Amino acid sequence: MEPLTAVVALLAAFGLAALLWLCLGRLLLPVGAMEPVQVSLMPGPSLEQNLKGLQWLAAVGLLDARVTVIDPGLLPQERAETLRLLRRWPGIPLVSVERRH
């Protein structure tokens, strides 16, 4: 097999795999109106990783939802750190909720 033929075959295989991946992603999407996504806030690096993941899903078209970060009663320093982090994503609000015992 010629090298050019091998490269074209490899690119075609990758293209087919990417197309199948996108089709599978579309099949897994919920049908209907946009559903809100809520991220339960756990102070630390997990929040940033979750937001980056949700941003990536939205960028590739697999997430069409509103994201809200829930504040279950953070300390003032934790709240300030979280608000500083959320400046990267201006469309994502931080919403305080009361905890009921």
C-alpha positions in Angstrom: 0.0 0.0 0.0 1.3 3.4 -0.9 1.9 5.9 2.0 -0.6 8.4 0.6 -3.3 5.7 0.4 -2.5 4.8 4.0 -2.7 8.4 5.2 -6.1 8.9 3.4 -7.4 5.7 4.9 -6.3 6.7 8.4 -7.9 10.1 8.1 -11.1 8.6 6.8 -11.2 6.2 9.7 -10.7 9.1 12.2 -13.4 11.1 10.4 -15.8 8.2 10.7 -15.0 7.7 14.3 -15.6 11.4 15.0 -18.9 11.4 13.2 -20.1 8.3 15.2 -19.0 10.0 18.4 -21.0 13.1 17.6 -24.1 11.0 16.6 -23.8 9.1 19.9 -23.6 12.4 21.8 -26.8 13.6 20.1 -28.6 10.4 21.0 -27.7 10.9 24.6 -29.0 14.5 24.8 -32.4 15.1 26.5 -35.3 15.9 24.2 -37.5 18.9 24.7 -37.1 22.3 26.4 -33.8 23.4 27.9 -33.4 21.9 31.4 -31.5 23.8 34.1 -28.2 22.3 35.3 -27.2 22.9 38.9 -23.8 22.3 40.2 -23.7 21.7 44.0 -20.9 23.7 45.3 -18.1 22.0 47.1 -15.3 24.4 48.0 -12.1 23.5 46.3 -10.8 22.5 42.9 -13.7 20.3 42.0 -15.9 23.3 41.2 -13.5 24.7 38.7 -13.1 21.2 37.0 -16.9 20.8 36.8 -17.3 24.3 35.3 -14.6 23.6 32.7 -16.2 20.3 31.8 -19.7 22.0 31.4 -18.1 24.7 29.3 -16.5 22.1 27.1 -19.8 20.3 26.7 -21.5 23.5 25.7 -18.7 24.4 23.3 -19.0 21.1 21.4 -22.8 21.4 21.3 -23.6 18.6 23.7 -25.0 20.8 26.5 -27.8 23.4 26.0 -28.7 24.3 29.5 -28.4 27.0 32.2 -25.8 26.3 34.9 -26.3 27.6 38.4 -23.8 27.2 41.2 -25.5 26.6 44.5 -24.1 28.1 47.7 -25.3 26.0 50.7 -23.8 28.4 53.2 -20.2 29.2 52.5 -17.9 31.0 54.8 -17.1 34.6 53.6 -13.6 33.6 52.5 -14.9 30.6 50.5 -17.6 32.7 49.0 -15.1 35.4 47.9 -12.9 32.7 46.3 -15.9 31.2 44.5 -17.0 34.6 43.2 -13.4 35.2 42.0 -13.5 31.8 40.1 -16.9 32.6 38.6 -15.6 35.8 37.0 -14.3 33.5 34.2 -17.8 32.4 33.5 -19.9 35.6 33.7 -23.2 33.9 32.7 -23.1 31.5 35.7 -24.7 32.9 38.8 -24.0 31.9 42.4 -27.3 31.4 44.2 -27.5 31.2 48.0 -29.9 28.6 49.5 -31.0 28.0 53.0 -30.3 24.7 54.6 -33.2 23.1 56.4 -32.4 20.7 59.2 
